[in-house]
């Protein structure tokens, strides 16, 4: 760690460094002080807009057409899921459908969703702690989704 910090301080060429940490509380303070990194970002669980995009990507990744699914409703039903959990749900729906001799549907996916206990529930206290830590210390990687309700904008 010391060598990396020294290199960051003394480097002569411009370098773009990106680092990630699942538990920022485990990082030494010298890594977090201003000047080491230009900015600290907090990446939260995906919001509804991001989840809809993830559903479309995962459905397409497995050779299916996202237009055959209600990705808006899937995004709403998958609140609290990570991108990898959304992928796991779709893969499980594929397995169940293959076993039944048909293609996955929104109903198949909904069935799998009801059985899943997401990381956001298993680790709720830790995730809440990370969110609290990030307030005032890190910039949010995404902004709150804006939804249209009639003529009003809701954040």
C-alpha positions as CSV (number, residue, x, y, z in Angstrom):
1,X,0.0,0.0,0.0
2,X,2.8,2.4,0.9
3,X,4.5,1.9,-2.5
4,X,1.2,2.6,-4.3
5,X,0.6,5.8,-2.3
6,X,4.2,7.0,-2.9
7,X,3.8,6.3,-6.6
8,X,0.6,8.2,-6.7
9,X,2.3,11.2,-5.1
10,X,5.5,11.1,-7.1
11,X,4.4,10.0,-10.6
12,X,5.6,12.2,-13.5
13,X,3.2,11.2,-16.3
14,X,-0.5,11.9,-16.3
15,X,-2.3,8.8,-15.2
16,X,-6.1,8.1,-14.7
17,X,-6.6,5.9,-11.7
18,X,-9.9,4.3,-10.8
19,X,-10.2,2.2,-7.7
20,X,-13.2,0.4,-6.1
21,X,-13.9,-0.8,-2.6
22,X,-16.9,-2.7,-1.3
23,X,-16.2,-1.5,2.3
24,X,-14.6,1.9,2.3
25,X,-14.3,1.7,6.1
26,X,-11.5,-0.8,5.7
27,X,-9.4,1.6,3.7
28,X,-6.6,3.4,5.5
29,X,-7.2,7.1,6.0
30,X,-4.2,8.0,3.9
31,X,-6.0,6.6,0.9
32,X,-9.0,8.7,1.4
33,X,-7.5,12.1,2.1
34,X,-8.0,14.9,-0.4
35,X,-5.3,14.9,-3.1
36,X,-5.0,11.1,-3.4
37,X,-8.1,10.9,-5.7
38,X,-9.8,13.8,-7.3
39,X,-13.2,12.5,-6.4
40,X,-14.8,9.8,-4.3
41,X,-18.1,8.4,-5.8
42,X,-20.7,6.3,-4.1
43,X,-22.4,3.8,-6.3
44,X,-25.7,2.7,-4.8
45,X,-28.0,0.0,-5.9
46,X,-29.5,0.6,-9.3
47,X,-32.5,2.9,-9.4
48,X,-35.6,2.0,-11.4
49,X,-34.3,3.6,-14.7
50,X,-31.0,1.7,-14.3
51,X,-32.8,-1.6,-13.5
52,X,-34.9,-1.3,-16.6
53,X,-31.7,-0.8,-18.7
54,X,-30.1,-3.8,-16.9
55,X,-33.2,-6.0,-17.7
56,X,-32.9,-5.1,-21.4
57,X,-29.2,-5.9,-21.4
58,X,-29.6,-9.2,-19.6
59,X,-32.5,-10.3,-21.8
60,X,-30.6,-9.5,-24.9
61,X,-27.4,-11.1,-23.6
62,X,-29.3,-14.4,-23.5
63,X,-30.6,-14.2,-27.0
64,X,-34.1,-12.9,-26.2
65,X,-35.9,-9.8,-27.4
66,X,-36.4,-7.3,-24.5
67,X,-39.5,-6.0,-26.3
68,X,-41.2,-9.4,-25.5
69,X,-41.0,-8.4,-21.8
70,X,-42.5,-5.6,-19.7
71,X,-39.1,-4.2,-18.6
72,X,-40.8,-1.2,-16.9
73,X,-42.7,-3.6,-14.6
74,X,-39.7,-5.8,-14.1
75,X,-37.7,-2.8,-13.1
76,X,-40.3,-1.9,-10.5
77,X,-40.6,-5.4,-9.2
78,X,-36.9,-5.8,-8.8
79,X,-36.3,-2.9,-6.4
80,X,-33.3,-3.5,-4.2
81,X,-31.6,-6.0,-6.7
82,X,-28.1,-5.6,-7.9
83,X,-27.3,-6.0,-11.6
84,X,-25.9,-9.5,-11.0
85,X,-29.0,-10.5,-9.1
86,X,-31.1,-9.4,-12.0
87,X,-29.0,-11.5,-14.3
88,X,-29.3,-14.5,-11.9
89,X,-33.1,-14.1,-11.9
90,X,-33.3,-14.1,-15.7
91,X,-31.0,-17.1,-15.9
92,X,-33.1,-19.0,-13.4
93,X,-36.3,-18.1,-15.4
94,X,-34.5,-19.5,-18.5
95,X,-33.8,-22.8,-16.6
96,X,-37.3,-23.1,-15.4
97,X,-38.7,-22.4,-18.8
98,X,-36.4,-24.8,-20.5
99,X,-37.4,-27.5,-18.0
100,X,-41.1,-26.8,-18.8
101,X,-40.4,-26.8,-22.6
102,X,-41.2,-23.2,-23.3
103,X,-39.7,-19.7,-23.3
104,X,-39.5,-17.4,-20.2
105,X,-42.3,-14.9,-19.7
106,X,-42.9,-12.0,-17.3
107,X,-44.8,-14.5,-15.1
108,X,-41.8,-16.9,-15.0
109,X,-39.6,-14.0,-14.0
110,X,-42.0,-12.8,-11.4
111,X,-42.1,-16.3,-9.9
112,X,-38.3,-16.3,-9.6
113,X,-38.4,-12.8,-8.1
114,X,-40.7,-13.9,-5.3
115,X,-38.2,-16.6,-4.2
116,X,-35.1,-14.4,-4.2
117,X,-33.8,-12.8,-1.1
118,X,-31.6,-10.0,-2.4
119,X,-28.3,-8.8,-0.9
120,X,-30.0,-5.5,-0.1
121,X,-32.1,-7.4,2.5
122,X,-29.4,-9.8,3.7
123,X,-27.0,-7.0,4.2
124,X,-29.4,-4.1,4.9
125,X,-27.6,-2.8,7.9
126,X,-24.2,-2.7,6.1
127,X,-25.7,-1.0,3.0
128,X,-27.5,1.5,5.2
129,X,-24.2,2.2,7.0
130,X,-22.4,2.7,3.6
131,X,-25.1,5.1,2.5
132,X,-24.8,7.1,5.7
133,X,-21.0,7.2,5.4
134,X,-21.3,8.5,1.8
135,X,-23.5,11.5,2.8
136,X,-21.3,14.6,2.6
137,X,-18.2,12.5,1.9
138,X,-18.7,11.2,-1.6
139,X,-20.4,12.3,-4.7
140,X,-23.4,10.1,-5.8
141,X,-22.5,8.3,-9.0
142,X,-26.1,8.7,-10.2
143,X,-28.9,11.1,-9.5
144,X,-32.3,10.3,-8.3
145,X,-34.6,9.1,-11.2
146,X,-37.2,11.5,-12.4
147,X,-40.6,10.1,-13.3
148,X,-43.4,11.9,-15.0
149,X,-46.8,11.7,-13.2
150,X,-49.3,13.5,-15.4
151,X,-47.8,16.9,-15.9
152,X,-45.7,16.9,-12.7
153,X,-42.1,15.8,-12.4
154,X,-41.5,13.6,-9.4
155,X,-38.0,13.0,-8.0
